[in-house]
Amino acid sequence: MTFGRCKLDKKPYSTSMNTNNNPIQQASFLSKVISFVPNTLVKLANFTRHIILLLIFFIIIMYLFTSNKIILKNHSALIIAPSGFVVNQYSGTPSEKFIKQLQGTDVPETQMRDLLMAINQAATDERIDVLVLSPDLMWGIGLADLKELESAIESFRNISSKPVIAIAENMSQNQYYFANLADEIIIDPQAFMFFQGYGSYRNYYKDGLDKLGVDVHLFRVGEYKSAAEPYFRNDMSVEAKEASLHYMNDLWETYLNGIASKRNISLEEIKSIIENQANLLKDSNGNMAQMYKNSGLVDQIKNDHFKKKYIAGLSSFDDKSGGYHHIGFNDYITLINQEKTVTNSNKIAVVVAEGTILNGDQEAGAIGGVTTSNMLREARLDPSVKAVVLRVNSGGGAVFASEQIRREIDAIKVAGKPVIVSMGNVAASGGYWISMTADKIYASEATITGSIGIYGLFMTYPKVLEKIGVHTDGVGTTNWAGAFRTDKELNKDLATLIQANIDYGYQQFITAVASARGLEVDMVDTIARGRVWTAKQAKELGLIDAIGGLNDALAEAAQRANITDKYDVVWVEQELTAMQQFFMTSLAKTSHYLDINWMTKEQQAMQRLLSPIEKSLSLILHAKQGQVTQYAHCLCDISLQ
């Protein structure tokens, strides 16, 4: 059978006849105009679209082929200026990050590894004469990360004897800690600084949920397991306040000691300055820069012109810009990677576990039970990888996903490859779960860890439906039928069953900790029950092995794998193909050049308004309906400002 085309005959419009044999009137001039205008607009729109695409294409080509080559002159300054939040790994996929850039919703991030690499390389780079720290654009960083940068800069100073200068306009307390790692701090005459200490404040939703008619059912072990308190309380419990103040006071002491030691003042003096900021400022006639200079917390007060002149005297003058020869750390990393000619056959793989632990596949910025397990498996199966470092920065999350990851760590050890954990700012609850069976655990003295405990959360909302006249009824073959329906009251026997399962999960957790750490189960129970500890406290309790950072963990991994002489560090994460990298880079450069922003200011403002509660609600938003998910999670992070 064949198919052909049927050609329709076209007859003149003006001579057509209707069934009543009345001639049809010829189309009027107005109707022709009306029909012509839409067709013209369509053609114009198509033409305009093609022109815009061609323009974008040509801009990409021009930008790529005319972009300046990175040049590092002798006697240059290396500028370490973190932008946005300092993280271990960029959030989201590269394509998603690009789309957010176009929408104007991308949150700037700086990878910790890039800062450390730049500082380490600059120590022996004869082209670099001075290290310049600039905290102005750094939105947030944890104290543990600051301590790691402190070690890197101290090493830079010892190896090179090169000066380290900090320049700043305004500083929060963590920005100040970063600046204080320098030999000198130079601030602007109009600078603003403020120290507020550490705090932990949350939103509590009980009254709001009650008004909506939502019933929250909590199942937990441990009086200190407070992660779910916002859903069934209107305030922080006494136990939560006690535990939070215990570890925050220890962190604050670590912070103050770090400042005092660099400034050569006593701990009591720095405490007095912070407590009396208002009176000291009044005595300085409101001049904050002068107040902190008088207090000994900064060294010089200069405007931008004299800052540049001062640093030029330590490096070299740039006649073209009127400043000093310098290179940013991102360009510097690109340059040293281009200059690297030798690769080593032996590798240490670093897998990042940062964010909330969730079941299944998750993008960077969260820890997926499947995703992270696959990355660990990739490292295990790669014959060139001789050891693995797991970098953990997480308050935990889903129990099942945590156990998935821990099992994969055990599989690496069975394969004969050492596994070392490097804890970041937080490695608590599920974050500790995935760490506990490693060969060795390193943590900064400012790391928050512990919170060994689990809980389950289940919400029902029969009252919500009743308010609008909707009721639920039916029959079942057993008392359990429909037990997980969220539109019914919770079955009391089901509540007993869930609590028993939570109790069992907690016993599994503390038994595993005891086995991994060589402790008695009863002893682990006394330091567990959801309680949070700093790494200094955790080391005394036997929960971690040593105080140290990522570099210490890498050195330990190399030693255990017997590859201390030569090895490369590889980061196991999602990678783009060469073509994808070219395409994404081109589009990103073009969007920056054209200043494209697809999100309105109102939409951006709404996103910023909701962002503080987004993190605390992430577990609830990812929970499967009609199930009780077990969580090993701790809302124990503090302000990173």
C-alpha positions in Angstrom: 0.0 0.0 0.0 1.3 3.4 -0.9 0.5 6.8 0.4 0.5 10.0 -1.7 -0.3 13.6 -1.3 -3.7 15.1 -2.1 -3.3 18.5 -3.7 -6.2 20.9 -3.0 -7.4 23.1 -5.8 -7.3 26.8 -5.1 -10.2 28.9 -6.5 -10.3 32.6 -6.7 -11.7 34.0 -3.5 -13.8 36.7 -5.2 -15.7 34.4 -7.6 -16.8 31.7 -5.0 -20.5 31.2 -4.6 -22.5 30.1 -1.6 -25.4 27.7 -1.5 -27.9 30.5 -1.9 -26.2 31.5 -5.1 -25.3 35.0 -3.7 -21.9 36.2 -4.7 -19.5 36.6 -1.8 -18.2 40.2 -1.5 -14.5 40.9 -2.2 -12.4 41.2 1.0 -12.4 44.8 2.2 -9.3 46.9 2.6 -9.7 46.9 6.4 -9.7 43.1 6.5 -6.6 42.9 4.4 -4.8 45.3 6.8 -6.0 43.3 9.8 -4.7 40.0 8.3 -1.5 41.7 7.1 -0.5 43.1 10.5 -0.2 39.8 12.5 1.8 38.2 9.7 4.1 41.1 9.6 4.6 41.0 13.4 5.4 37.3 13.3 8.0 37.9 10.5 9.4 40.8 12.5 9.7 38.7 15.6 11.4 35.8 13.8 13.8 38.3 12.2 14.5 40.0 15.6 15.1 36.6 17.3 17.6 35.6 14.6 19.5 38.9 14.9 19.7 38.6 18.7 21.0 35.0 18.4 23.6 36.1 15.9 24.7 39.0 18.1 25.1 36.7 21.1 27.1 34.3 18.9 29.4 37.0 17.7 29.8 38.4 21.2 30.8 34.9 22.5 33.4 34.6 19.7 34.8 38.1 20.3 34.9 37.6 24.0 36.7 34.2 23.8 39.3 35.3 21.2 40.0 38.7 22.6 40.1 37.7 26.2 43.3 38.7 27.9 45.9 36.1 28.7 46.6 35.7 32.4 50.0 37.3 33.1 51.8 37.3 36.4 54.5 39.8 36.7 57.4 39.6 39.1 57.0 41.4 42.4 53.2 41.0 42.4 50.7 40.7 45.2 48.4 37.8 45.5 44.9 38.9 46.6 42.9 36.4 48.6 39.4 37.9 48.4 36.7 35.2 49.0 33.3 36.1 47.5 30.0 35.0 49.0 30.0 31.9 51.2 33.1 29.8 51.7 32.1 26.2 50.9 33.8 22.9 50.3 32.0 22.4 47.0 29.9 24.5 44.8 26.1 24.0 45.2 24.0 22.5 42.4 25.0 21.4 38.9 27.1 23.7 36.7 24.1 24.1 34.3 21.8 24.9 37.3 24.3 27.4 38.6 24.5 29.1 35.2 20.7 29.4 35.0 20.6 31.0 38.4 23.3 33.4 37.3 21.0 34.4 34.4 18.0 34.8 36.8 20.0 36.8 39.2 19.4 34.3 42.0 22.9 32.7 42.2 24.5 32.9 45.6 28.2 33.6 45.3 30.4 30.9 46.6 34.2 30.4 47.1 35.7 26.9 47.4 37.9 26.4 50.4 40.2 24.2 48.4 40.9 27.1 46.0 41.9 29.4 48.9 44.2 26.8 50.4 45.8 25.9 47.0 46.5 29.5 46.2 48.1 30.2 49.6 50.2 27.0 49.6 51.5 27.6 46.0 52.3 31.3 46.6 54.7 30.4 49.5 57.3 29.1 47.0 56.4 31.3 44.0 59.1 33.9 43.5 56.8 36.1 41.5 54.6 36.7 44.6 56.0 39.2 47.1 53.1 39.8 49.4 49.8 38.2 50.3 46.8 40.5 50.6 43.7 39.5 52.5 40.5 41.2 51.5 37.3 40.1 53.5 34.9 42.7 52.2 33.0 40.4 49.8 33.0 37.4 52.1 29.4 36.8 53.3 29.9 33.8 55.5 32.6 31.4 56.7 32.7 29.0 59.6 35.2 29.2 62.4 36.6 25.8 61.6 37.4 27.0 58.1 39.0 30.2 59.5 41.2 28.0 61.7 42.2 26.0 58.6 43.1 29.2 56.7 45.0 30.3 59.8 47.2 27.2 59.6 47.8 27.7 55.9 48.8 31.4 56.3 51.0 30.6 59.2 52.7 27.9 57.0 53.0 30.5 54.2 54.6 32.9 56.6 57.1 30.4 57.9 58.1 29.1 54.5 58.4 32.4 52.7 58.9 35.2 55.3 56.7 37.3 52.9 54.4 39.9 54.4 50.7 39.4 54.8 48.5 42.5 54.7 44.8 42.8 55.3 42.8 45.7 53.7 39.1 46.2 54.5 36.2 48.7 54.5 33.7 47.1 56.8 33.9 43.9 58.8 31.8 41.4 60.7 33.4 39.4 63.4 34.3 36.4 61.2 35.6 38.8 58.5 37.7 40.4 61.2 39.1 37.0 62.2 40.1 36.4 58.6 41.8 39.8 58.4 43.5 39.3 61.7 45.5 36.4 60.2 47.6 39.1 58.5 50.6 40.9 59.9 48.8 44.2 59.6 45.2 45.3 59.3 44.5 48.5 57.3 40.9 49.8 57.4 39.1 52.6 55.7 38.5 55.8 57.7 34.7 55.2 57.3 35.0 51.5 58.3 32.3 49.8 60.4 33.1 46.8 62.6 31.0 45.0 65.2 31.5 41.9 67.4 28.3 40.2 68.6 29.4 36.7 69.8 27.9 33.4 68.7 24.2 32.6 68.9 21.7 30.1 67.7 18.1 31.3 67.0 15.4 29.5 65.1 11.8 30.0 64.1 9.3 27.9 66.0 6.1 26.8 64.2 3.9 25.1 66.8 1.2 27.8 67.1 1.2 28.2 63.3 0.8 24.5 62.7 -2.0 24.4 65.4 -3.9 27.2 63.7 -3.6 25.2 60.4 -4.9 22.1 62.2 -1.6 20.1 61.6 -0.8 17.5 64.3 3.0 16.9 64.8 4.0 13.5 66.2 7.6 13.3 67.3 9.5 10.1 68.2 13.0 10.4 69.6 15.7 9.2 71.9 17.7 11.7 73.9 16.6 14.7 75.8 19.2 16.8 73.9 17.9 15.8 70.4 16.4 19.2 69.7 16.4 19.3 65.9 12.6 18.8 65.7 11.7 21.2 68.5 10.6 24.0 66.1 7.7 21.7 65.0 6.2 21.0 68.4 7.4 23.9 70.6 7.2 27.7 70.5 10.5 28.1 72.2 13.8 26.4 72.9 13.8 23.7 75.6 15.9 24.0 78.7 18.0 21.1 77.6 18.6 22.6 74.2 19.7 25.9 75.7 22.1 24.2 78.1 23.7 22.1 75.4 23.9 25.0 72.9 25.5 27.3 75.4 28.0 24.6 76.4 29.5 24.2 72.9 29.0 27.9 71.8 30.9 29.2 74.9 33.7 26.8 74.0 33.7 28.1 70.3 33.6 31.7 71.5 36.7 31.1 73.7 38.4 29.6 70.7 37.6 32.7 68.7 38.7 35.1 71.3 42.0 33.3 72.0 42.7 33.4 68.3 42.2 37.2 68.2 44.1 37.8 71.5 47.2 35.8 70.5 47.6 37.6 67.2 47.1 41.0 68.8 49.3 40.3 71.7 46.6 41.3 74.2 45.1 39.3 77.0 41.8 37.4 76.8 40.3 39.7 79.5 41.3 42.7 77.4 39.5 41.5 74.2 36.5 40.5 76.2 36.4 44.0 77.8 36.7 45.7 74.4 33.7 43.7 73.0 31.5 44.2 76.0 32.2 48.0 76.0 31.9 48.7 72.3 29.2 51.3 72.8 31.1 53.3 75.4 34.4 53.1 73.6 32.8 54.4 70.4 31.2 57.3 72.3 34.6 58.2 73.8 36.0 58.2 70.2 33.3 60.7 69.1 31.6 58.0 67.0 34.7 57.3 64.9 34.7 53.5 64.8 37.9 53.1 62.8 39.8 55.2 65.4 38.1 53.4 68.2 39.4 50.0 67.1 42.8 51.4 66.3 43.0 52.9 69.8 41.9 49.5 71.2 44.7 47.8 69.3 42.5 45.7 67.0 43.6 47.3 63.8 47.0 48.8 62.8 46.5 51.6 60.2 43.7 53.8 58.9 44.0 54.6 55.2 41.7 55.4 52.3 41.9 53.3 49.1 44.6 55.4 47.4 47.0 55.2 50.3 46.2 51.5 50.8 47.3 50.8 47.3 50.4 53.0 47.7 51.4 51.1 50.8 51.0 47.6 49.2 52.8 48.9 46.1 55.8 49.6 48.3 55.8 46.0 49.4 55.4 44.6 45.8 55.7 46.9 42.8 54.0 49.9 41.3 51.7 49.5 38.4 52.0 52.7 36.3 49.0 51.9 34.2 46.5 51.6 37.0 48.2 53.8 39.5 48.1 50.9 42.0 50.3 47.8 42.4 50.9 44.7 40.3 48.6 41.9 41.6 46.7 38.8 40.7 43.4 37.4 42.1 43.4 33.9 43.6 41.1 32.5 40.9 43.3 33.7 38.1 46.3 32.5 40.0 44.9 29.0 40.4 44.1 28.9 36.6 47.6 29.9 35.9 49.4 27.4 38.1 47.1 24.6 36.7 48.2 25.7 33.2 51.8 25.7 34.2 51.6 22.2 35.8 53.3 19.8 33.4 53.8 16.6 35.5 51.0 14.4 36.8 51.5 11.5 39.2 50.2 8.0 38.8 49.2 7.8 42.5 46.2 9.7 43.6 44.3 10.5 46.8 40.6 11.0 46.1 38.6 13.6 48.1 34.9 13.1 48.3 32.9 16.0 49.7 29.8 15.4 51.9 28.4 18.8 52.5 24.8 19.8 53.4 21.8 17.9 54.6 21.9 14.1 54.1 18.9 13.0 52.0 17.8 9.8 50.4 18.4 9.1 46.8 20.2 11.2 44.2 21.0 14.8 45.2 22.9 17.6 43.6 26.0 19.3 45.2 25.0 21.3 48.2 23.1 18.3 49.7 24.3 14.8 50.4 22.5 12.1 48.5 22.6 8.6 49.9 22.9 7.2 46.3 25.0 10.1 44.9 27.7 10.1 47.6 27.8 6.3 47.7 28.4 6.3 44.0 31.3 8.8 44.3 32.9 6.7 47.0 32.4 3.6 44.9 34.1 5.3 42.0 37.1 6.1 44.1 37.2 2.5 45.4 37.2 1.0 41.8 39.8 3.4 40.4 43.1 1.6 40.5 45.1 4.9 40.5 43.4 6.0 43.7 45.4 4.7 46.7 43.5 6.4 49.5 40.3 8.4 50.2 39.6 11.5 52.2 36.0 12.2 53.1 35.5 15.9 53.8 32.4 16.1 56.0 30.5 19.4 56.6 27.0 18.3 57.6 24.5 18.4 60.5 23.1 15.0 59.3 19.8 14.0 57.9 18.1 10.7 56.9 19.3 7.6 58.7 19.0 5.3 55.8 21.1 7.5 53.5 23.7 7.9 56.3 24.0 4.2 56.6 24.3 3.7 52.8 27.3 6.0 52.8 28.9 4.4 55.9 28.7 1.0 54.3 30.5 2.2 51.2 33.3 3.6 53.4 33.6 0.1 54.9 33.8 -1.3 51.4 36.8 0.9 50.6 38.6 -0.2 53.7 37.9 -3.9 52.8 39.4 -3.1 49.4 42.6 -2.2 51.2 42.5 1.6 50.8 42.7 3.8 53.8 39.8 6.2 54.5 40.5 9.4 56.5 37.8 11.8 57.5 38.3 15.6 57.6 35.5 17.3 59.5 34.6 20.9 58.5 32.5 23.3 60.5 29.9 20.7 61.4 30.0 16.9 61.4 27.2 16.0 63.7 24.5 13.4 64.0 24.3 11.8 60.5 27.5 13.7 59.7 29.1 11.8 62.5 27.4 8.5 61.4 29.1 8.6 58.0 32.5 9.4 59.7 32.7 7.1 62.6 34.2 4.0 60.9 37.0 5.8 59.1 40.6 4.8 59.8 41.2 8.2 61.4 39.1 11.3 62.1 40.5 14.8 62.0 38.6 17.9 63.0 39.3 21.5 63.7 39.2 22.6 67.3 36.2 24.7 66.2 34.3 21.8 64.6 30.8 21.0 65.9 30.3 17.3 66.2 28.5 14.6 68.3 24.7 14.9 68.4 24.5 11.1 68.4 20.8 10.3 68.4 17.9 9.9 66.0 14.3 10.9 65.8 11.2 10.4 63.6 8.6 13.0 62.6 5.1 12.3 61.3 2.4 14.9 60.6 -1.3 14.4 60.3 -3.9 17.0 59.3 -7.5 15.7 59.8 -8.5 19.0 61.4 -7.4 20.9 58.3 -10.0 19.0 56.1 -12.7 19.2 58.8 -12.4 23.0 58.7 -13.6 22.9 55.1 -16.2 20.2 55.7 -14.2 17.2 54.4 -14.2 14.0 56.5 -12.4 10.7 56.3 -14.1 7.3 56.9 -13.9 3.7 55.7 -13.2 0.1 56.7 -10.2 -2.2 56.7 -9.4 -5.8 57.2 -7.0 -5.0 60.2 -6.6 -2.3 62.7 -3.5 -1.2 60.8 -5.3 -0.5 57.5 -4.9 3.2 56.6 -2.5 3.7 59.5 -0.3 6.0 57.6 -3.0 8.1 56.1 -2.2 11.7 57.0 -5.9 12.7 56.9 -6.6 10.5 59.9 -5.8 10.7 63.6 -2.6 8.8 64.4 -3.2 5.2 65.5 -1.9 4.8 69.1 -0.5 1.3 68.4 1.3 2.7 65.4 2.9 5.3 67.6 4.1 2.6 69.9 5.5 0.7 66.9 7.4 3.7 65.6 8.9 4.6 68.9 10.1 1.0 69.4 11.8 1.3 65.9 13.4 4.6 66.9 14.7 3.0 70.1 16.2 0.2 68.1 17.8 2.6 65.6 19.4 4.6 68.5 20.8 1.4 70.0 22.3 0.6 66.5 23.9 4.0 66.4 25.6 4.0 69.8 26.6 0.3 69.4 28.3 1.2 66.0 30.0 4.2 67.6 31.3 2.0 70.5 32.6 -0.6 68.1 34.2 1.9 65.8 35.8 4.0 68.5 36.7 1.2 70.9 34.4 2.5 73.7 31.8 0.8 75.9 28.2 1.1 74.8 27.0 2.5 78.1 29.7 5.1 78.0 28.7 6.2 74.5 25.1 6.5 75.7 26.1 9.0 78.4 27.8 11.3 75.9 25.2 10.7 73.1 21.5 11.3 73.6 21.6 14.1 71.0 24.2 16.2 72.8 26.5 18.4 70.7 30.2 18.8 71.4 33.1 20.9 70.0 36.0 18.9 68.5 38.2 19.8 71.5 35.6 18.2 73.8 35.0 15.3 71.4 38.7 14.4 71.4 38.7 14.2 75.1 35.6 11.9 74.9 37.2 9.7 72.3 34.9 10.6 69.4 37.6 11.8 67.1 41.3 11.1 66.8 43.2 14.4 66.2 42.9 18.1 65.8 43.8 19.1 62.3 42.5 20.2 58.9 42.2 18.9 55.3 46.0 19.1 54.7 46.6 17.0 57.8 44.1 14.4 56.6 45.7 14.3 53.1 49.1 13.8 54.7 47.8 11.0 56.9 46.1 9.3 53.9 49.4 9.4 51.9 51.4 8.0 54.8 48.9 5.1 55.3 49.0 4.4 51.5 52.8 4.6 51.4 52.8 7.3 48.7 54.2 10.2 50.7 56.7 11.2 48.0 54.5 11.9 45.0 50.8 11.9 44.6 48.0 14.1 43.1 44.8 15.1 44.9 41.7 14.5 42.8 38.2 15.7 43.8 35.5 13.2 42.9 32.5 15.2 41.7 30.3 15.7 38.7 32.3 16.8 35.7 31.5 18.4 32.4 32.8 17.3 29.1 35.1 19.6 27.2 32.3 20.7 24.9 30.0 21.4 27.9 32.7 23.4 29.6 33.2 25.5 26.5 29.5 26.1 26.0 28.8 26.9 29.7 31.8 29.2 30.0 30.9 31.0 26.8 27.3 31.5 27.9 28.4 32.6 31.4 30.8 35.2 30.0 28.1 36.5 27.6 25.5 36.8 30.3 27.9 38.7 32.4 28.8 41.0 29.5 25.2 41.6 28.6 24.2 41.9 32.3 21.2 39.6 31.9 18.8 39.2 34.8 15.6 37.3 34.4 14.2 37.6 37.9 12.5 40.8 39.1 13.7 42.6 42.2 10.5 41.6 44.0 11.1 37.9 43.3 14.7 38.2 44.5 13.5 40.0 47.7 10.9 37.2 48.3 13.6 34.5 47.9 15.9 36.3 50.4 12.9 36.5 52.8 12.3 32.8 52.7 15.9 31.6 52.6 16.4 31.6 56.4 13.7 28.9 56.9 14.5 27.0 53.8 17.2 25.0 55.4 15.2 24.1 58.5 12.3 22.9 56.4 14.4 20.9 53.9 14.0 17.6 55.6 10.2 18.0 55.9 10.0 19.0 52.2 11.9 15.9 51.2 9.9 13.5 53.4 7.8 10.9 51.6 4.1 11.2 52.3 2.7 8.4 54.4 6.0 7.3 55.9 7.9 8.0 59.0 11.5 8.7 58.1 14.2 8.3 60.7 16.5 11.3 61.0 20.0 11.6 62.5 20.0 15.4 62.2 21.3 18.3 64.2 20.3 22.0 63.7 23.4 22.9 65.5 25.2 25.3 63.2 25.7 28.9 64.3 25.9 32.2 62.4 28.7 32.2 59.8 28.8 36.0 59.7 
